[in-house]
């Protein structure tokens, strides 16, 4: 499920055109995956939302899609490609964690700090 409504995404892109990148991946001329990314710092690209859909491939197209994202980052001199959290409703998503680990991602524990106002 998308974290963004299309109207919100359009507003975000119009306000931050240089910082928001939308990637689409095609396999055999079919549109099979997409990602919404944010440039959080000049050398960091954060994958805020991504997924594959609408295809009947016997394997995941996401490995190839990730390779294309890595190529983009190398071409644009990003030092970090942040694939984001591997959690869903505060429970670890082990399949997503394994997928990112197979890509060569370095896992880390995120600490959350809150201020009670």
N, CA, C and O atoms as a GROMACS GRO file, in nm:
protein
  468
    1UNK      N    1   0.084  -0.119   0.000
    1UNK     CA    2   0.000   0.000   0.000
    1UNK      C    3   0.088   0.125   0.000
    1UNK      O    4   0.187   0.132   0.073
    2UNK      N    5   0.051   0.222  -0.082
    2UNK     CA    6   0.127   0.346  -0.089
    2UNK      C    7   0.114   0.425   0.040
    2UNK      O    8   0.007   0.432   0.100
    3UNK      N    9   0.224   0.485   0.081
    3UNK     CA   10   0.223   0.574   0.197
    3UNK      C   11   0.176   0.713   0.157
    3UNK      O   12   0.147   0.796   0.244
    4UNK      N   13   0.169   0.738   0.027
    4UNK     CA   14   0.136   0.870  -0.025
    4UNK      C   15   0.010   0.862  -0.109
    4UNK      O   16  -0.009   0.766  -0.185
    5UNK      N   17  -0.076   0.960  -0.096
    5UNK     CA   18  -0.184   0.972  -0.194
    5UNK      C   19  -0.123   1.039  -0.317
    5UNK      O   20  -0.020   1.106  -0.307
    6UNK      N   21  -0.184   1.021  -0.431
    6UNK     CA   22  -0.130   1.082  -0.552
    6UNK      C   23  -0.134   1.234  -0.543
    6UNK      O   24  -0.043   1.301  -0.593
    7UNK      N   25  -0.237   1.290  -0.482
    7UNK     CA   26  -0.243   1.436  -0.470
    7UNK      C   27  -0.131   1.487  -0.378
    7UNK      O   28  -0.071   1.591  -0.407
    8UNK      N   29  -0.104   1.414  -0.268
    8UNK     CA   30   0.005   1.455  -0.179
    8UNK      C   31   0.139   1.444  -0.251
    8UNK      O   32   0.223   1.533  -0.240
    9UNK      N   33   0.159   1.335  -0.324
    9UNK     CA   34   0.284   1.317  -0.397
    9UNK      C   35   0.303   1.428  -0.500
    9UNK      O   36   0.414   1.481  -0.513
   10UNK      N   37   0.198   1.465  -0.572
   10UNK     CA   38   0.209   1.574  -0.668
   10UNK      C   39   0.244   1.706  -0.601
   10UNK      O   40   0.325   1.782  -0.654
   11UNK      N   41   0.185   1.734  -0.485
   11UNK     CA   42   0.218   1.856  -0.411
   11UNK      C   43   0.363   1.853  -0.365
   11UNK      O   44   0.435   1.953  -0.374
   12UNK      N   45   0.406   1.737  -0.315
   12UNK     CA   46   0.542   1.722  -0.267
   12UNK      C   47   0.642   1.743  -0.381
   12UNK      O   48   0.743   1.812  -0.364
   13UNK      N   49   0.614   1.685  -0.495
   13UNK     CA   50   0.703   1.701  -0.610
   13UNK      C   51   0.707   1.846  -0.656
   13UNK      O   52   0.814   1.897  -0.689
   14UNK      N   53   0.592   1.913  -0.657
   14UNK     CA   54   0.591   2.053  -0.702
   14UNK      C   55   0.666   2.144  -0.604
   14UNK      O   56   0.726   2.243  -0.646
   15UNK      N   57   0.663   2.111  -0.473
   15UNK     CA   58   0.734   2.192  -0.374
   15UNK      C   59   0.883   2.160  -0.368
   15UNK      O   60   0.965   2.249  -0.349
   16UNK      N   61   0.916   2.034  -0.384
   16UNK     CA   62   1.054   1.987  -0.366
   16UNK      C   63   1.102   1.910  -0.489
   16UNK      O   64   1.155   1.800  -0.476
   17UNK      N   65   1.084   1.967  -0.606
   17UNK     CA   66   1.111   1.897  -0.731
   17UNK      C   67   1.251   1.837  -0.738
   17UNK      O   68   1.269   1.727  -0.789
   18UNK      N   69   1.349   1.907  -0.687
   18UNK     CA   70   1.488   1.859  -0.693
   18UNK      C   71   1.518   1.753  -0.589
   18UNK      O   72   1.618   1.683  -0.600
   19UNK      N   73   1.433   1.738  -0.487
   19UNK     CA   74   1.460   1.644  -0.379
   19UNK      C   75   1.378   1.515  -0.386
   19UNK      O   76   1.408   1.419  -0.314
   20UNK      N   77   1.277   1.512  -0.469
   20UNK     CA   78   1.192   1.393  -0.481
   20UNK      C   79   1.215   1.329  -0.617
   20UNK      O   80   1.207   1.396  -0.721
   21UNK      N   81   1.243   1.199  -0.615
   21UNK     CA   82   1.265   1.126  -0.739
   21UNK      C   83   1.169   1.007  -0.742
   21UNK      O   84   1.157   0.934  -0.644
   22UNK      N   85   1.102   0.989  -0.854
   22UNK     CA   86   1.013   0.875  -0.872
   22UNK      C   87   1.076   0.788  -0.981
   22UNK      O   88   1.102   0.835  -1.092
   23UNK      N   89   1.098   0.662  -0.948
   23UNK     CA   90   1.158   0.568  -1.041
   23UNK      C   91   1.055   0.464  -1.081
   23UNK      O   92   0.976   0.418  -0.998
   24UNK      N   93   1.056   0.427  -1.207
   24UNK     CA   94   0.970   0.321  -1.258
   24UNK      C   95   1.057   0.216  -1.323
   24UNK      O   96   1.157   0.248  -1.388
   25UNK      N   97   1.020   0.090  -1.305
   25UNK     CA   98   1.098  -0.019  -1.361
   25UNK      C   99   1.009  -0.101  -1.453
   25UNK      O  100   0.897  -0.137  -1.418
   26UNK      N  101   1.060  -0.128  -1.572
   26UNK     CA  102   0.987  -0.204  -1.673
   26UNK      C  103   1.058  -0.337  -1.696
   26UNK      O  104   1.181  -0.344  -1.698
   27UNK      N  105   0.980  -0.441  -1.715
   27UNK     CA  106   1.033  -0.572  -1.750
   27UNK      C  107   0.955  -0.622  -1.870
   27UNK      O  108   0.832  -0.633  -1.866
   28UNK      N  109   1.026  -0.652  -1.978
   28UNK     CA  110   0.962  -0.692  -2.104
   28UNK      C  111   0.852  -0.594  -2.143
   28UNK      O  112   0.741  -0.634  -2.180
   29UNK      N  113   0.884  -0.467  -2.136
   29UNK     CA  114   0.796  -0.356  -2.173
   29UNK      C  115   0.674  -0.340  -2.083
   29UNK      O  116   0.584  -0.261  -2.113
   30UNK      N  117   0.670  -0.413  -1.972
   30UNK     CA  118   0.559  -0.399  -1.877
   30UNK      C  119   0.608  -0.323  -1.754
   30UNK      O  120   0.719  -0.346  -1.705
   31UNK      N  121   0.526  -0.234  -1.706
   31UNK     CA  122   0.555  -0.154  -1.586
   31UNK      C  123   0.534  -0.243  -1.465
   31UNK      O  124   0.420  -0.281  -1.435
   32UNK      N  125   0.642  -0.278  -1.392
   32UNK     CA  126   0.631  -0.379  -1.287
   32UNK      C  127   0.672  -0.332  -1.147
   32UNK      O  128   0.643  -0.401  -1.049
   33UNK      N  129   0.739  -0.217  -1.135
   33UNK     CA  130   0.781  -0.172  -1.002
   33UNK      C  131   0.804  -0.022  -1.004
   33UNK      O  132   0.828   0.038  -1.109
   34UNK      N  133   0.798   0.037  -0.885
   34UNK     CA  134   0.827   0.180  -0.874
   34UNK      C  135   0.880   0.210  -0.735
   34UNK      O  136   0.865   0.131  -0.641
   35UNK      N  137   0.943   0.326  -0.724
   35UNK     CA  138   0.996   0.373  -0.595
   35UNK      C  139   0.982   0.524  -0.588
   35UNK      O  140   0.999   0.595  -0.687
   36UNK      N  141   0.951   0.571  -0.468
   36UNK     CA  142   0.949   0.714  -0.439
   36UNK      C  143   1.067   0.738  -0.346
   36UNK      O  144   1.074   0.682  -0.236
   37UNK      N  145   1.159   0.823  -0.391
   37UNK     CA  146   1.281   0.847  -0.315
   37UNK      C  147   1.296   0.994  -0.280
   37UNK      O  148   1.248   1.082  -0.352
   38UNK      N  149   1.363   1.020  -0.169
   38UNK     CA  150   1.390   1.156  -0.123
   38UNK      C  151   1.542   1.175  -0.117
   38UNK      O  152   1.613   1.088  -0.067
   39UNK      N  153   1.590   1.285  -0.166
   39UNK     CA  154   1.730   1.321  -0.145
   39UNK      C  155   1.732   1.392  -0.011
   39UNK      O  156   1.691   1.508   0.000
   40UNK      N  157   1.781   1.323   0.092
   40UNK     CA  158   1.777   1.378   0.228
   40UNK      C  159   1.897   1.465   0.258
   40UNK      O  160   1.888   1.558   0.338
   41UNK      N  161   2.008   1.436   0.196
   41UNK     CA  162   2.128   1.518   0.199
   41UNK      C  163   2.189   1.509   0.060
   41UNK      O  164   2.145   1.427  -0.020
   42UNK      N  165   2.287   1.592   0.031
   42UNK     CA  166   2.338   1.594  -0.107
   42UNK      C  167   2.394   1.460  -0.152
   42UNK      O  168   2.402   1.435  -0.273
   43UNK      N  169   2.432   1.373  -0.059
   43UNK     CA  170   2.490   1.245  -0.097
   43UNK      C  171   2.414   1.124  -0.044
   43UNK      O  172   2.468   1.014  -0.040
   44UNK      N  173   2.287   1.144  -0.003
   44UNK     CA  174   2.205   1.034   0.049
   44UNK      C  175   2.070   1.031  -0.024
   44UNK      O  176   1.998   1.131  -0.029
   45UNK      N  177   2.039   0.914  -0.080
   45UNK     CA  178   1.908   0.892  -0.143
   45UNK      C  179   1.833   0.792  -0.056
   45UNK      O  180   1.878   0.680  -0.035
   46UNK      N  181   1.716   0.834  -0.007
   46UNK     CA  182   1.634   0.752   0.082
   46UNK      C  183   1.514   0.697   0.005
   46UNK      O  184   1.438   0.773  -0.055
   47UNK      N  185   1.498   0.566   0.006
   47UNK     CA  186   1.384   0.501  -0.058
   47UNK      C  187   1.268   0.504   0.040
   47UNK      O  188   1.264   0.425   0.135
   48UNK      N  189   1.174   0.595   0.019
   48UNK     CA  190   1.064   0.616   0.113
   48UNK      C  191   0.951   0.515   0.092
   48UNK      O  192   0.883   0.477   0.188
   49UNK      N  193   0.930   0.473  -0.031
   49UNK     CA  194   0.823   0.378  -0.062
   49UNK      C  195   0.857   0.309  -0.192
   49UNK      O  196   0.901   0.373  -0.288
   50UNK      N  197   0.837   0.177  -0.196
   50UNK     CA  198   0.868   0.104  -0.318
   50UNK      C  199   0.794  -0.028  -0.320
   50UNK      O  200   0.744  -0.074  -0.218
   51UNK      N  201   0.788  -0.088  -0.436
   51UNK     CA  202   0.724  -0.218  -0.446
   51UNK      C  203   0.706  -0.260  -0.590
   51UNK      O  204   0.719  -0.180  -0.683
   52UNK      N  205   0.676  -0.389  -0.606
   52UNK     CA  206   0.646  -0.441  -0.738
   52UNK      C  207   0.500  -0.483  -0.742
   52UNK      O  208   0.440  -0.510  -0.637
   53UNK      N  209   0.443  -0.489  -0.860
   53UNK     CA  210   0.301  -0.519  -0.873
   53UNK      C  211   0.266  -0.542  -1.020
   53UNK      O  212   0.341  -0.507  -1.110
   54UNK      N  213   0.152  -0.602  -1.040
   54UNK     CA  214   0.094  -0.613  -1.173
   54UNK      C  215   0.172  -0.700  -1.270
   54UNK      O  216   0.167  -0.677  -1.391
   55UNK      N  217   0.243  -0.799  -1.220
   55UNK     CA  218   0.315  -0.887  -1.312
   55UNK      C  219   0.298  -1.032  -1.265
   55UNK      O  220   0.256  -1.058  -1.152
   56UNK      N  221   0.331  -1.124  -1.353
   56UNK     CA  222   0.319  -1.265  -1.318
   56UNK      C  223   0.454  -1.335  -1.330
   56UNK      O  224   0.460  -1.454  -1.362
   57UNK      N  225   0.562  -1.262  -1.305
   57UNK     CA  226   0.694  -1.321  -1.313
   57UNK      C  227   0.713  -1.424  -1.203
   57UNK      O  228   0.657  -1.411  -1.094
   58UNK      N  229   0.791  -1.526  -1.233
   58UNK     CA  230   0.815  -1.632  -1.135
   58UNK      C  231   0.922  -1.592  -1.033
   58UNK      O  232   0.942  -1.663  -0.935
   59UNK      N  233   0.988  -1.482  -1.056
   59UNK     CA  234   1.090  -1.434  -0.962
   59UNK      C  235   1.065  -1.286  -0.936
   59UNK      O  236   0.993  -1.218  -1.009
   60UNK      N  237   1.126  -1.238  -0.830
   60UNK     CA  238   1.108  -1.097  -0.794
   60UNK      C  239   1.188  -1.008  -0.887
   60UNK      O  240   1.306  -1.033  -0.911
   61UNK      N  241   1.124  -0.906  -0.939
   61UNK     CA  242   1.193  -0.808  -1.023
   61UNK      C  243   1.268  -0.706  -0.937
   61UNK      O  244   1.341  -0.623  -0.990
   62UNK      N  245   1.250  -0.713  -0.806
   62UNK     CA  246   1.306  -0.611  -0.718
   62UNK      C  247   1.459  -0.613  -0.715
   62UNK      O  248   1.521  -0.508  -0.695
   63UNK      N  249   1.521  -0.729  -0.734
   63UNK     CA  250   1.667  -0.732  -0.738
   63UNK      C  251   1.720  -0.651  -0.856
   63UNK      O  252   1.814  -0.573  -0.842
   64UNK      N  253   1.658  -0.669  -0.971
   64UNK     CA  254   1.699  -0.590  -1.089
   64UNK      C  255   1.668  -0.443  -1.070
   64UNK      O  256   1.746  -0.357  -1.110
   65UNK      N  257   1.554  -0.414  -1.009
   65UNK     CA  258   1.516  -0.275  -0.982
   65UNK      C  259   1.618  -0.210  -0.889
   65UNK      O  260   1.659  -0.096  -0.912
   66UNK      N  261   1.658  -0.282  -0.785
   66UNK     CA  262   1.757  -0.229  -0.692
   66UNK      C  263   1.890  -0.201  -0.762
   66UNK      O  264   1.956  -0.102  -0.733
   67UNK      N  265   1.927  -0.290  -0.854
   67UNK     CA  266   2.050  -0.267  -0.931
   67UNK      C  267   2.041  -0.136  -1.008
   67UNK      O  268   2.139  -0.062  -1.015
   68UNK      N  269   1.926  -0.108  -1.065
   68UNK     CA  270   1.908   0.018  -1.139
   68UNK      C  271   1.916   0.139  -1.044
   68UNK      O  272   1.972   0.242  -1.082
   69UNK      N  273   1.863   0.127  -0.924
   69UNK     CA  274   1.874   0.235  -0.826
   69UNK      C  275   2.021   0.257  -0.787
   69UNK      O  276   2.066   0.371  -0.774
   70UNK      N  277   2.095   0.148  -0.769
   70UNK     CA  278   2.238   0.158  -0.736
   70UNK      C  279   2.312   0.227  -0.850
   70UNK      O  280   2.395   0.315  -0.825
   71UNK      N  281   2.284   0.189  -0.974
   71UNK     CA  282   2.349   0.253  -1.090
   71UNK      C  283   2.321   0.403  -1.092
   71UNK      O  284   2.410   0.484  -1.119
   72UNK      N  285   2.196   0.441  -1.064
   72UNK     CA  286   2.159   0.582  -1.060
   72UNK      C  287   2.242   0.655  -0.954
   72UNK      O  288   2.294   0.764  -0.978
   73UNK      N  289   2.253   0.594  -0.836
   73UNK     CA  290   2.327   0.657  -0.726
   73UNK      C  291   2.474   0.674  -0.760
   73UNK      O  292   2.534   0.776  -0.727
   74UNK      N  293   2.533   0.574  -0.824
   74UNK     CA  294   2.674   0.584  -0.864
   74UNK      C  295   2.692   0.696  -0.966
   74UNK      O  296   2.784   0.777  -0.956
   75UNK      N  297   2.602   0.699  -1.064
   75UNK     CA  298   2.609   0.803  -1.168
   75UNK      C  299   2.596   0.943  -1.110
   75UNK      O  300   2.662   1.037  -1.156
   76UNK      N  301   2.511   0.958  -1.008
   76UNK     CA  302   2.485   1.090  -0.949
   76UNK      C  303   2.571   1.118  -0.825
   76UNK      O  304   2.550   1.218  -0.755
   77UNK      N  305   2.668   1.031  -0.798
   77UNK     CA  306   2.764   1.048  -0.688
   77UNK      C  307   2.701   1.047  -0.548
   77UNK      O  308   2.751   1.114  -0.458
   78UNK      N  309   2.594   0.971  -0.530
   78UNK     CA  310   2.542   0.951  -0.395
   78UNK      C  311   2.634   0.854  -0.323
   78UNK      O  312   2.684   0.759  -0.383
   79UNK      N  313   2.658   0.879  -0.196
   79UNK     CA  314   2.743   0.790  -0.117
   79UNK      C  315   2.662   0.684  -0.044
   79UNK      O  316   2.713   0.577  -0.011
   80UNK      N  317   2.534   0.715  -0.018
   80UNK     CA  318   2.449   0.622   0.056
   80UNK      C  319   2.315   0.608  -0.015
   80UNK      O  320   2.251   0.707  -0.052
   81UNK      N  321   2.274   0.483  -0.034
   81UNK     CA  322   2.139   0.451  -0.080
   81UNK      C  323   2.070   0.385   0.038
   81UNK      O  324   2.100   0.271   0.073
   82UNK      N  325   1.980   0.458   0.100
   82UNK     CA  326   1.912   0.413   0.222
   82UNK      C  327   1.781   0.347   0.184
   82UNK      O  328   1.688   0.414   0.137
   83UNK      N  329   1.773   0.215   0.204
   83UNK     CA  330   1.652   0.141   0.169
   83UNK      C  331   1.546   0.146   0.279
   83UNK      O  332   1.443   0.080   0.267
   84UNK      N  333   1.570   0.223   0.382
   84UNK     CA  334   1.467   0.245   0.484
   84UNK      C  335   1.452   0.130   0.582
   84UNK      O  336   1.531   0.036   0.586
   85UNK      N  337   1.347   0.142   0.660
   85UNK     CA  338   1.320   0.047   0.767
   85UNK      C  339   1.268  -0.086   0.714
   85UNK      O  340   1.211  -0.093   0.605
   86UNK      N  341   1.288  -0.190   0.794
   86UNK     CA  342   1.236  -0.323   0.760
   86UNK      C  343   1.135  -0.365   0.865
   86UNK      O  344   1.139  -0.477   0.916
   87UNK      N  345   1.046  -0.275   0.896
   87UNK     CA  346   0.946  -0.304   0.998
   87UNK      C  347   0.807  -0.276   0.946
   87UNK      O  348   0.788  -0.200   0.851
   88UNK      N  349   0.712  -0.337   1.009
   88UNK     CA  350   0.572  -0.314   0.978
   88UNK      C  351   0.496  -0.318   1.109
   88UNK      O  352   0.491  -0.422   1.176
   89UNK      N  353   0.437  -0.207   1.146
   89UNK     CA  354   0.363  -0.197   1.272
   89UNK      C  355   0.448  -0.242   1.391
   89UNK      O  356   0.400  -0.314   1.478
   90UNK      N  357   0.574  -0.197   1.394
   90UNK     CA  358   0.670  -0.223   1.501
   90UNK      C  359   0.716  -0.368   1.510
   90UNK      O  360   0.789  -0.401   1.604
   91UNK      N  361   0.678  -0.454   1.419
   91UNK     CA  362   0.727  -0.591   1.415
   91UNK      C  363   0.827  -0.602   1.301
   91UNK      O  364   0.803  -0.552   1.191
   92UNK      N  365   0.939  -0.669   1.328
   92UNK     CA  366   1.037  -0.686   1.222
   92UNK      C  367   0.978  -0.766   1.108
   92UNK      O  368   0.914  -0.869   1.130
   93UNK      N  369   1.000  -0.720   0.988
   93UNK     CA  370   0.959  -0.792   0.868
   93UNK      C  371   1.080  -0.871   0.822
   93UNK      O  372   1.165  -0.819   0.749
   94UNK      N  373   1.090  -0.997   0.863
   94UNK     CA  374   1.209  -1.077   0.839
   94UNK      C  375   1.237  -1.100   0.692
   94UNK      O  376   1.353  -1.102   0.651
   95UNK      N  377   1.135  -1.116   0.611
   95UNK     CA  378   1.158  -1.136   0.467
   95UNK      C  379   1.219  -1.012   0.404
   95UNK      O  380   1.312  -1.022   0.323
   96UNK      N  381   1.169  -0.896   0.439
   96UNK     CA  382   1.224  -0.772   0.387
   96UNK      C  383   1.366  -0.752   0.438
   96UNK      O  384   1.454  -0.707   0.364
   97UNK      N  385   1.389  -0.785   0.565
   97UNK     CA  386   1.522  -0.775   0.622
   97UNK      C  387   1.619  -0.866   0.546
   97UNK      O  388   1.729  -0.824   0.513
   98UNK      N  389   1.579  -0.990   0.519
   98UNK     CA  390   1.664  -1.084   0.444
   98UNK      C  391   1.690  -1.034   0.302
   98UNK      O  392   1.802  -1.043   0.251
   99UNK      N  393   1.585  -0.980   0.238
   99UNK     CA  394   1.599  -0.927   0.103
   99UNK      C  395   1.705  -0.816   0.101
   99UNK      O  396   1.794  -0.816   0.016
  100UNK      N  397   1.695  -0.723   0.193
  100UNK     CA  398   1.790  -0.612   0.198
  100UNK      C  399   1.930  -0.663   0.234
  100UNK      O  400   2.030  -0.610   0.184
  101UNK      N  401   1.937  -0.763   0.318
  101UNK     CA  402   2.067  -0.821   0.353
  101UNK      C  403   2.132  -0.885   0.230
  101UNK      O  404   2.253  -0.871   0.210
  102UNK      N  405   2.052  -0.954   0.147
  102UNK     CA  406   2.105  -1.015   0.024
  102UNK      C  407   2.154  -0.910  -0.074
  102UNK      O  408   2.243  -0.936  -0.155
  103UNK      N  409   2.097  -0.791  -0.067
  103UNK     CA  410   2.141  -0.681  -0.154
  103UNK      C  411   2.276  -0.626  -0.110
  103UNK      O  412   2.343  -0.556  -0.186
  104UNK      N  413   2.315  -0.658   0.013
  104UNK     CA  414   2.441  -0.605   0.066
  104UNK      C  415   2.421  -0.488   0.161
  104UNK      O  416   2.517  -0.421   0.198
  105UNK      N  417   2.297  -0.463   0.199
  105UNK     CA  418   2.270  -0.354   0.292
  105UNK      C  419   2.328  -0.386   0.430
  105UNK      O  420   2.332  -0.502   0.471
  106UNK      N  421   2.371  -0.284   0.498
  106UNK     CA  422   2.421  -0.298   0.634
  106UNK      C  423   2.309  -0.262   0.730
  106UNK      O  424   2.266  -0.147   0.736
  107UNK      N  425   2.260  -0.361   0.807
  107UNK     CA  426   2.152  -0.332   0.902
  107UNK      C  427   2.203  -0.253   1.022
  107UNK      O  428   2.320  -0.264   1.060
  108UNK      N  429   2.114  -0.175   1.079
  108UNK     CA  430   2.146  -0.104   1.202
  108UNK      C  431   2.020  -0.089   1.283
  108UNK      O  432   1.909  -0.095   1.230
  109UNK      N  433   2.038  -0.069   1.411
  109UNK     CA  434   1.923  -0.047   1.498
  109UNK      C  435   1.893   0.101   1.502
  109UNK      O  436   1.982   0.184   1.523
  110UNK      N  437   1.769   0.133   1.482
  110UNK     CA  438   1.728   0.272   1.486
  110UNK      C  439   1.678   0.303   1.625
  110UNK      O  440   1.599   0.228   1.682
  111UNK      N  441   1.724   0.411   1.679
  111UNK     CA  442   1.678   0.455   1.809
  111UNK      C  443   1.573   0.564   1.790
  111UNK      O  444   1.586   0.650   1.702
  112UNK      N  445   1.473   0.561   1.870
  112UNK     CA  446   1.367   0.660   1.863
  112UNK      C  447   1.372   0.745   1.989
  112UNK      O  448   1.375   0.693   2.100
  113UNK      N  449   1.374   0.874   1.970
  113UNK     CA  450   1.376   0.967   2.082
  113UNK      C  451   1.247   1.048   2.079
  113UNK      O  452   1.206   1.098   1.974
  114UNK      N  453   1.183   1.060   2.194
  114UNK     CA  454   1.058   1.135   2.202
  114UNK      C  455   1.069   1.239   2.312
  114UNK      O  456   1.134   1.219   2.414
  115UNK      N  457   1.003   1.349   2.287
  115UNK     CA  458   0.993   1.454   2.387
  115UNK      C  459   0.846   1.470   2.421
  115UNK      O  460   0.763   1.492   2.333
  116UNK      N  461   0.814   1.457   2.548
  116UNK     CA  462   0.676   1.477   2.589
  116UNK      C  463   0.653   1.626   2.607
  116UNK      O  464   0.719   1.692   2.687
  117UNK      N  465   0.558   1.678   2.531
  117UNK     CA  466   0.529   1.822   2.536
  117UNK      C  467   0.411   1.853   2.624
  117UNK      O  468   0.373   1.969   2.639
   0.00000   0.00000   0.00000
